[in-house]
Amino acid sequence: MPKAPKPTASRWQRKPQLVRFGKREIETRGLAQGFWTDLYHRALTVYWPVFFGTAAAIFVVLNAIFAFFFWLGKEPIANVAKDLPLSLFYFSIETLATVGYGDMHPGNLYAHVVVTLEIFTGLSTLAVFTGLIFARFSRPRAQIIFAERIVLGRHSGQTHLMARLANARHSAVSEAKAEIWFIHLEDTPEGRRFIRFKQLKLRQPRNPIFAFSWILFHPVDETSPLFGLGPEALEAMDARILVVFDGLDDVSGQRLNVRRAYNYPDLRFGHVYSDILTPGQEGAPPQLDYGKIHDTEPEDE
């Protein structure tokens, strides 16, 4: 009987990878994650210093490679200085950047061939980095503030799960809509554990014009997945609450999508959000205090 082929690096991940979603971390295994697997996604998600540092390193490496090719030829560059290979490196930079100061130029057919290849490589590289920079700048970034805690308290005579968010930009978000998901572990009768996603019904899931603040209300009644669950039960279920926001930015005209995950310790029982809106005095406009967006208080106060 032939032996089964051993897993190769192209099929299986060699080392575990730590993935972070919000405050939660999980270690992944068994997935091929080579450097070239998703290079475009990496270029869009790395920090700006890493992005420009990588671009600078690629620029230096490319010029060093073409300087080496020039060095292989026999007197390929006219008027080149004697401090080889540094002068060849500078000539490569001029060629790749299409500067052309005029003091150095290709001196034979070999140099012209290398210069042609370098100019083509430089134009292609410039186009790639220009596209990546544009893609990074053009991505819509929502300035939505989520309260650090979600609360479970009484509102209008009924227990509600409440999540507060605010618009940090002084521009409206049209067609805003929000969802709250209850995520938890569940044991099946066969003894297996699965992650369950249950959408919680909201009293007002849509907001035509989201300009300042918004509190989402989920009534905890007999039909709610949270009905009858206390802190101990939520901890045993490894419960999490996911708040998802989506809307159309009036300034850029692009869709905004942002989310915030809460673990069970982030849920405060018997609390409500503190009021952040106070009426103005003597005809003054009302005041909205964003500094209190995270504040909660016991519901009996």
VENRA-V925353 format. One record per residue. N is the residue number from 1. RES is the residue in three letters. OMEGA is omega in degrees with one decimal (* if undefined). NEAR is the number of other ideal C-beta (glycine too) atoms within 10 Angstrom. Layout:
n=N res=RES omega=OMEGA near=NEAR
n=N res=RES omega=OMEGA near=NEAR
This chain:
n=1 res=MET omega=-177.5 near=3
n=2 res=PRO omega=179.9 near=4
n=3 res=LYS omega=177.5 near=5
n=4 res=ALA omega=179.7 near=6
n=5 res=PRO omega=178.2 near=7
n=6 res=LYS omega=177.4 near=7
n=7 res=PRO omega=179.3 near=12
n=8 res=THR omega=-178.3 near=9
n=9 res=ALA omega=-179.8 near=10
n=10 res=SER omega=-178.6 near=8
n=11 res=ARG omega=-175.7 near=11
n=12 res=TRP omega=178.6 near=13
n=13 res=GLN omega=-178.2 near=16
n=14 res=ARG omega=-176.0 near=12
n=15 res=LYS omega=175.2 near=6
n=16 res=PRO omega=179.9 near=12
n=17 res=GLN omega=179.3 near=12
n=18 res=LEU omega=-177.9 near=8
n=19 res=VAL omega=-177.9 near=10
n=20 res=ARG omega=173.9 near=8
n=21 res=PHE omega=-175.7 near=11
n=22 res=GLY omega=178.4 near=12
n=23 res=LYS omega=-174.3 near=12
n=24 res=ARG omega=178.7 near=11
n=25 res=GLU omega=176.9 near=9
n=26 res=ILE omega=-179.3 near=9
n=27 res=GLU omega=-178.7 near=8
n=28 res=THR omega=177.5 near=11
n=29 res=ARG omega=173.6 near=10
n=30 res=GLY omega=-179.5 near=9
n=31 res=LEU omega=178.5 near=11
n=32 res=ALA omega=-178.8 near=13
n=33 res=GLN omega=175.9 near=14
n=34 res=GLY omega=-177.7 near=11
n=35 res=PHE omega=-175.7 near=7
n=36 res=TRP omega=-175.0 near=6
n=37 res=THR omega=-179.1 near=12
n=38 res=ASP omega=-174.2 near=12
n=39 res=LEU omega=-179.5 near=10
n=40 res=TYR omega=178.8 near=11
n=41 res=HIS omega=177.7 near=9
n=42 res=ARG omega=-178.5 near=14
n=43 res=ALA omega=-179.2 near=19
n=44 res=LEU omega=-173.3 near=13
n=45 res=THR omega=-179.7 near=11
n=46 res=VAL omega=178.0 near=14
n=47 res=TYR omega=-178.5 near=8
n=48 res=TRP omega=177.8 near=9
n=49 res=PRO omega=177.8 near=8
n=50 res=VAL omega=-179.4 near=12
n=51 res=PHE omega=-178.3 near=18
n=52 res=PHE omega=175.2 near=13
n=53 res=GLY omega=176.9 near=12
n=54 res=THR omega=178.3 near=14
n=55 res=ALA omega=178.6 near=16
n=56 res=ALA omega=178.9 near=10
n=57 res=ALA omega=177.6 near=10
n=58 res=ILE omega=179.2 near=13
n=59 res=PHE omega=-179.6 near=16
n=60 res=VAL omega=-178.7 near=12
n=61 res=VAL omega=179.5 near=10
n=62 res=LEU omega=179.5 near=17
n=63 res=ASN omega=177.3 near=22
n=64 res=ALA omega=179.5 near=13
n=65 res=ILE omega=-178.9 near=12
n=66 res=PHE omega=173.4 near=23
n=67 res=ALA omega=176.6 near=22
n=68 res=PHE omega=177.8 near=13
n=69 res=PHE omega=176.1 near=18
n=70 res=PHE omega=-178.8 near=24
n=71 res=TRP omega=179.6 near=13
n=72 res=LEU omega=-178.1 near=9
n=73 res=GLY omega=180.0 near=17
n=74 res=LYS omega=-178.7 near=8
n=75 res=GLU omega=-175.6 near=10
n=76 res=PRO omega=-174.0 near=22
n=77 res=ILE omega=177.3 near=23
n=78 res=ALA omega=177.8 near=12
n=79 res=ASN omega=179.0 near=11
n=80 res=VAL omega=178.5 near=19
n=81 res=ALA omega=-175.4 near=13
n=82 res=LYS omega=-176.5 near=6
n=83 res=ASP omega=175.2 near=10
n=84 res=LEU omega=-2.0 near=13
n=85 res=PRO omega=-177.5 near=15
n=86 res=LEU omega=178.9 near=11
n=87 res=SER omega=176.7 near=17
n=88 res=LEU omega=177.3 near=24
n=89 res=PHE omega=177.9 near=18
n=90 res=TYR omega=177.1 near=17
n=91 res=PHE omega=177.6 near=28
n=92 res=SER omega=178.0 near=25
n=93 res=ILE omega=178.1 near=17
n=94 res=GLU omega=-179.2 near=16
n=95 res=THR omega=-177.5 near=27
n=96 res=LEU omega=178.9 near=20
n=97 res=ALA omega=-177.9 near=13
n=98 res=THR omega=179.8 near=11
n=99 res=VAL omega=176.6 near=9
n=100 res=GLY omega=178.4 near=10
n=101 res=TYR omega=175.0 near=9
n=102 res=GLY omega=-179.0 near=8
n=103 res=ASP omega=176.4 near=11
n=104 res=MET omega=179.1 near=18
n=105 res=HIS omega=179.9 near=17
n=106 res=PRO omega=-175.8 near=19
n=107 res=GLY omega=179.5 near=16
n=108 res=ASN omega=-175.9 near=13
n=109 res=LEU omega=-179.9 near=10
n=110 res=TYR omega=-178.9 near=16
n=111 res=ALA omega=178.9 near=21
n=112 res=HIS omega=178.5 near=13
n=113 res=VAL omega=179.9 near=14
n=114 res=VAL omega=178.7 near=21
n=115 res=VAL omega=178.7 near=21
n=116 res=THR omega=177.7 near=12
n=117 res=LEU omega=-178.6 near=13
n=118 res=GLU omega=178.7 near=22
n=119 res=ILE omega=177.0 near=14
n=120 res=PHE omega=178.3 near=10
n=121 res=THR omega=-179.9 near=15
n=122 res=GLY omega=178.9 near=20
n=123 res=LEU omega=179.1 near=12
n=124 res=SER omega=179.7 near=10
n=125 res=THR omega=178.4 near=15
n=126 res=LEU omega=179.0 near=13
n=127 res=ALA omega=-179.9 near=10
n=128 res=VAL omega=-178.0 near=14
n=129 res=PHE omega=175.5 near=17
n=130 res=THR omega=177.3 near=10
n=131 res=GLY omega=179.3 near=12
n=132 res=LEU omega=179.5 near=15
n=133 res=ILE omega=177.5 near=15
n=134 res=PHE omega=180.0 near=10
n=135 res=ALA omega=179.2 near=12
n=136 res=ARG omega=-179.0 near=14
n=137 res=PHE omega=-173.6 near=8
n=138 res=SER omega=178.7 near=9
n=139 res=ARG omega=178.5 near=9
n=140 res=PRO omega=178.7 near=14
n=141 res=ARG omega=-178.9 near=11
n=142 res=ALA omega=174.4 near=19
n=143 res=GLN omega=-179.4 near=14
n=144 res=ILE omega=178.5 near=22
n=145 res=ILE omega=174.5 near=16
n=146 res=PHE omega=174.4 near=19
n=147 res=ALA omega=-177.3 near=23
n=148 res=GLU omega=179.8 near=13
n=149 res=ARG omega=167.4 near=18
n=150 res=ILE omega=-172.5 near=23
n=151 res=VAL omega=176.7 near=23
n=152 res=LEU omega=-176.4 near=21
n=153 res=GLY omega=-175.9 near=20
n=154 res=ARG omega=177.1 near=13
n=155 res=HIS omega=-178.1 near=17
n=156 res=SER omega=175.9 near=8
n=157 res=GLY omega=-178.1 near=5
n=158 res=GLN omega=178.4 near=10
n=159 res=THR omega=-179.4 near=18
n=160 res=HIS omega=163.6 near=21
n=161 res=LEU omega=-174.3 near=22
n=162 res=MET omega=175.8 near=21
n=163 res=ALA omega=-177.8 near=25
n=164 res=ARG omega=174.9 near=23
n=165 res=LEU omega=-177.1 near=21
n=166 res=ALA omega=178.6 near=19
n=167 res=ASN omega=-177.0 near=22
n=168 res=ALA omega=177.1 near=12
n=169 res=ARG omega=179.1 near=13
n=170 res=HIS omega=176.1 near=8
n=171 res=SER omega=-175.1 near=11
n=172 res=ALA omega=172.2 near=18
n=173 res=VAL omega=-177.2 near=25
n=174 res=SER omega=176.8 near=14
n=175 res=GLU omega=-179.2 near=13
n=176 res=ALA omega=176.0 near=22
n=177 res=LYS omega=-176.1 near=14
n=178 res=ALA omega=176.7 near=20
n=179 res=GLU omega=173.3 near=15
n=180 res=ILE omega=-179.3 near=22
n=181 res=TRP omega=175.4 near=17
n=182 res=PHE omega=-177.0 near=21
n=183 res=ILE omega=-177.1 near=17
n=184 res=HIS omega=175.4 near=21
n=185 res=LEU omega=179.7 near=13
n=186 res=GLU omega=178.0 near=11
n=187 res=ASP omega=177.3 near=10
n=188 res=THR omega=176.8 near=8
n=189 res=PRO omega=178.7 near=5
n=190 res=GLU omega=177.9 near=5
n=191 res=GLY omega=178.3 near=6
n=192 res=ARG omega=-179.1 near=8
n=193 res=ARG omega=178.8 near=9
n=194 res=PHE omega=174.2 near=9
n=195 res=ILE omega=-179.0 near=10
n=196 res=ARG omega=176.9 near=12
n=197 res=PHE omega=-179.5 near=10
n=198 res=LYS omega=179.6 near=13
n=199 res=GLN omega=-179.8 near=14
n=200 res=LEU omega=-178.3 near=21
n=201 res=LYS omega=-179.3 near=13
n=202 res=LEU omega=176.1 near=18
n=203 res=ARG omega=179.0 near=12
n=204 res=GLN omega=-176.9 near=11
n=205 res=PRO omega=-177.3 near=16
n=206 res=ARG omega=178.8 near=11
n=207 res=ASN omega=-174.7 near=18
n=208 res=PRO omega=179.3 near=9
n=209 res=ILE omega=179.5 near=12
n=210 res=PHE omega=-174.8 near=23
n=211 res=ALA omega=-172.1 near=17
n=212 res=PHE omega=-177.8 near=15
n=213 res=SER omega=-176.3 near=17
n=214 res=TRP omega=174.9 near=18
n=215 res=ILE omega=177.9 near=18
n=216 res=LEU omega=-177.2 near=22
n=217 res=PHE omega=172.5 near=18
n=218 res=HIS omega=179.7 near=24
n=219 res=PRO omega=179.7 near=18
n=220 res=VAL omega=177.2 near=20
n=221 res=ASP omega=-177.0 near=12
n=222 res=GLU omega=-179.7 near=6
n=223 res=THR omega=-177.1 near=8
n=224 res=SER omega=175.3 near=18
n=225 res=PRO omega=-179.9 near=17
n=226 res=LEU omega=-174.7 near=21
n=227 res=PHE omega=177.0 near=11
n=228 res=GLY omega=-179.2 near=9
n=229 res=LEU omega=176.7 near=19
n=230 res=GLY omega=-179.1 near=9
n=231 res=PRO omega=-178.5 near=13
n=232 res=GLU omega=179.8 near=9
n=233 res=ALA omega=179.4 near=13
n=234 res=LEU omega=177.7 near=20
n=235 res=GLU omega=179.0 near=12
n=236 res=ALA omega=-180.0 near=12
n=237 res=MET omega=-174.8 near=17
n=238 res=ASP omega=-171.6 near=14
n=239 res=ALA omega=174.6 near=20
n=240 res=ARG omega=176.8 near=23
n=241 res=ILE omega=-179.6 near=23
n=242 res=LEU omega=177.3 near=19
n=243 res=VAL omega=-177.7 near=22
n=244 res=VAL omega=179.3 near=15
n=245 res=PHE omega=179.5 near=24
n=246 res=ASP omega=179.4 near=16
n=247 res=GLY omega=-178.5 near=23
n=248 res=LEU omega=-179.9 near=16
n=249 res=ASP omega=-176.8 near=18
n=250 res=ASP omega=-177.8 near=13
n=251 res=VAL omega=-176.6 near=10
n=252 res=SER omega=-177.0 near=12
n=253 res=GLY omega=-177.8 near=9
n=254 res=GLN omega=178.3 near=13
n=255 res=ARG omega=176.2 near=13
n=256 res=LEU omega=178.4 near=19
n=257 res=ASN omega=-178.4 near=12
n=258 res=VAL omega=-178.1 near=16
n=259 res=ARG omega=177.6 near=17
n=260 res=ARG omega=179.8 near=20
n=261 res=ALA omega=177.6 near=17
n=262 res=TYR omega=172.2 near=22
n=263 res=ASN omega=-175.8 near=16
n=264 res=TYR omega=175.8 near=18
n=265 res=PRO omega=179.7 near=11
n=266 res=ASP omega=-179.5 near=16
n=267 res=LEU omega=179.4 near=20
n=268 res=ARG omega=180.0 near=18
n=269 res=PHE omega=177.5 near=13
n=270 res=GLY omega=-179.8 near=13
n=271 res=HIS omega=171.3 near=19
n=272 res=VAL omega=179.3 near=20
n=273 res=TYR omega=174.3 near=23
n=274 res=SER omega=-178.7 near=14
n=275 res=ASP omega=179.7 near=10
n=276 res=ILE omega=-178.7 near=19
n=277 res=LEU omega=178.0 near=11
n=278 res=THR omega=-179.5 near=11
n=279 res=PRO omega=179.3 near=8
n=280 res=GLY omega=-179.5 near=9
n=281 res=GLN omega=174.1 near=7
n=282 res=GLU omega=175.6 near=4
n=283 res=GLY omega=178.4 near=5
n=284 res=ALA omega=-179.7 near=8
n=285 res=PRO omega=176.4 near=7
n=286 res=PRO omega=-178.5 near=9
n=287 res=GLN omega=177.4 near=11
n=288 res=LEU omega=-175.5 near=14
n=289 res=ASP omega=178.7 near=12
n=290 res=TYR omega=178.9 near=13
n=291 res=GLY omega=-179.9 near=7
n=292 res=LYS omega=-174.7 near=15
n=293 res=ILE omega=-177.8 near=19
n=294 res=HIS omega=-173.1 near=15
n=295 res=ASP omega=174.2 near=16
n=296 res=THR omega=178.4 near=20
n=297 res=GLU omega=177.9 near=14
n=298 res=PRO omega=-173.5 near=11
n=299 res=GLU omega=-177.7 near=16
n=300 res=ASP omega=179.0 near=8
n=301 res=GLU omega=* near=7
